[in-house]
Amino acid sequence: MGGALTVCRDCCCGDAQKHPGVDHDAQLEAIRGAAGERHRVRVSECLKVCERSNVVVVHPTPAARRGGARLVHLGDILDDHLVDAVIGWLDDGGPGVAAVPQELSGRVFDPADYAD
């Protein structure tokens, strides 16, 4: 198995009030479908970065983590194009192996910036 994703849902990240017109359940299924058996997808009820939304945390592979790679937090992952970019990045090796794709680079954030 490759890398893994943690998808924030069941709080404001999955809230239709924050993003009307986004089918969050269908988006989660699209993420799972795109990841297939290659990458693990976990769901968190809340990642405590509610100033951001539709947060996806990209986990490095175990080998990349041993080499020093760390989690990458992405915000506003709201459409299929971005989901495809996240999965493509994992397919290419993910954090510590492949550079963050250009279409995702502006969505990277440090969760410590949002700590209480």
Rosetta blueprint (number, residue, H / E / L):
1 M L
2 G L
3 G L
4 A E
5 L E
6 T E
7 V E
8 C E
9 R L
10 D L
11 C L
12 C H
13 C H
14 G H
15 D L
16 A L
17 Q L
18 K L
19 H L
20 P L
21 G L
22 V L
23 D L
24 H H
25 D H
26 A H
27 Q H
28 L H
29 E H
30 A H
31 I H
32 R H
33 G H
34 A H
35 A H
36 G L
37 E L
38 R L
39 H L
40 R E
41 V E
42 R E
43 V E
44 S E
45 E L
46 C L
47 L L
48 K L
49 V L
50 C L
51 E L
52 R L
53 S L
54 N L
55 V L
56 V E
57 V E
58 V E
59 H E
60 P L
61 T L
62 P H
63 A H
64 A H
65 R H
66 R H
67 G L
68 G L
69 A L
70 R L
71 L L
72 V E
73 H E
74 L E
75 G L
76 D L
77 I L
78 L L
79 D L
80 D H
81 H H
82 L H
83 V H
84 D H
85 A H
86 V H
87 I H
88 G H
89 W H
90 L H
91 D H
92 D L
93 G L
94 G L
95 P L
96 G L
97 V L
98 A L
99 A L
100 V L
101 P L
102 Q H
103 E H
104 L H
105 S H
106 G L
107 R L
108 V E
109 F E
110 D L
111 P H
112 A H
113 D H
114 Y H
115 A L
116 D L
